[in-house]
Amino acid sequence: MNRIRSLVLALSSALVLSGAVVIAAPADAAGPAATKAGAWKPRAATYPGAVTQKDLAIPMSDGTVLRGDLVLPAKADGTAVRKRLPVLVTITAYNKTVSPGGSDFLVQRGYAQLTVDARGTGSSEGSWGAFSRREDKDAGEIVEWAHSRNRPWSNGRIGMSGPSYMGISQIFAAGARPKGLKAIFPQVPAADVYRDVVASGGQVDVGFIPLWLGLVTTTGVVPPAVAATDPQSGFGALVSHLGAAATFTLPLLLDAVTGGDSAYDGKFYRDRSPSRVIKRVDVPTFLIGGEFDLFQRGTPLLFENLQKRGVPAKMIIGPWDHLEGSSGAGIGKAGHGTLDELQLRWFDRYVRGIKDPRLDKDIPPVTYYEQGSGRWTTAQRWIGKQRAESFRLSGAATAGGGHGVLTTGAAEDGTAYVPPIPISGLCTRSANQWTAGIPETALADLPCFQDNAANDQTGIVYETAPLAKATRLRGPINARLYTSSVSGDGMLSVSVSDVAPDGKVSRLTGGWQLVSQRALDKGRTRYLDGRVLQPFHRFTRASKKPLAGGEIAPVDVEVFPTAARIARGHRLRIAIQSFDVPHLLPTLPDLPSTLTGLTIHSSATYPSVLTIPALG
């Protein structure tokens, strides 16, 4: 019964992927920083309760009416306070009735919470377009509507909060620079939706994307609550939501899996990527990221852009998948307070304008969990004093055993054949990550989620000798693999792991790359000490170039960023497969080219190498 209950909870979680409470979890305990003498403490509640006004009409500039639920502080008699308050805005695509945004913790401390259904979802009119230019414009207009003096409950000072979709909406809203917006608090937001999640490495994400599109479509066809009070608007919204499933969601999926334009990067994805507008964001931003999150790659890139331009910004990255990062249940372990407390402190400082001289002393720019040591640590920058440390692939390796060597010394010549095994990745931390953390919610005790050893047998492995001293790293990783392929194409699926003396293989992170999309955009590639650290590939039709017969070429695989300490006596490992299911699958036209396998070459002529951003 417990297993069945867990599965029900997991499936329920999918319906509120970006809600404030994703799964049943114990209250988040305050972290170590909250117990220090003289540490900041949250102020007490000002009001005993909260009251909700449903489905306020919010007209957009094109005449479309969006709907929002407004939560106001309540007096002891249960009636709403009548005064102007700072407003926290959340924009959701998951139906505010199903997944209400915000927190009564903040409302009871003098904030109004406005949660709005995005265009074409929930009770809002229009057709859903998933961060279309029109939806981005809506985000700014919603903030300005809440800022207006015509709202008797608003003092004109606006903040924004929420995870996932709601986090991404904050970036687009801030990029529009609406009047009144003072600060944002995005949890687990994307930067570049194509590279972060839609087609990491160039193959189509068939794990999360169909789940996500189905989630929005399903919650979108729930009969709008507004139908009871405004039947014309409610019926019109329902009809348009049904139409969007047939004109946007299904065609998009079919076009991608059949190798159409949606399978390649281009204007469609650039329009929908926060990286397009992040340079316009100038309000204080507090980011939450996860080392096993869907947007593991993107969140640090957003932070780096903000910090480089001098925008007040902070980032906490924890050992969380998407559900965990969205819920915020573990944030207190970082040592700066619970999610509610952090938001209160951030919004009190930047929305209310309350002085907080200890804020920057108490909370450094970067706080992150270090895999291996299990420690929370801090830094002034995400990429700062790291140095490039490269390990050569050495000797031969065979699938199922016969490991090659990773070495910083002289390397031996060798080759390794990567067989096409379409179940590679099936029961791994990667499988859990790219289905948003749902499997582990129901099946947390599966050994394969914690130990990658069995999956590594489906590919080839290179690893160091037991380390003479600990190695620490933080940031993105590059695997430059000299590759040949009978078909001229195929996918390199790379995992980087920490191997304990007892043989347990802890997967730290992963990366993926189609061989035919290997051409680097050198202007957008990141280098460290003159070596490629974070490659950037174009992923367009024009950039696709299969290998010629017998050609051996370097393929830079972007391995997504992480932080780890590989202890003395442990080994650093790279494993290479040609599939990662249920995460990625080739498009139908590319399927035949993935079934011939790949060969990795290592020699003086073909120096395959793993490069990490080492600390210390």
Disulfide bonds with the S-S distance in Angstrom:
Cys427-Cys448 1.58
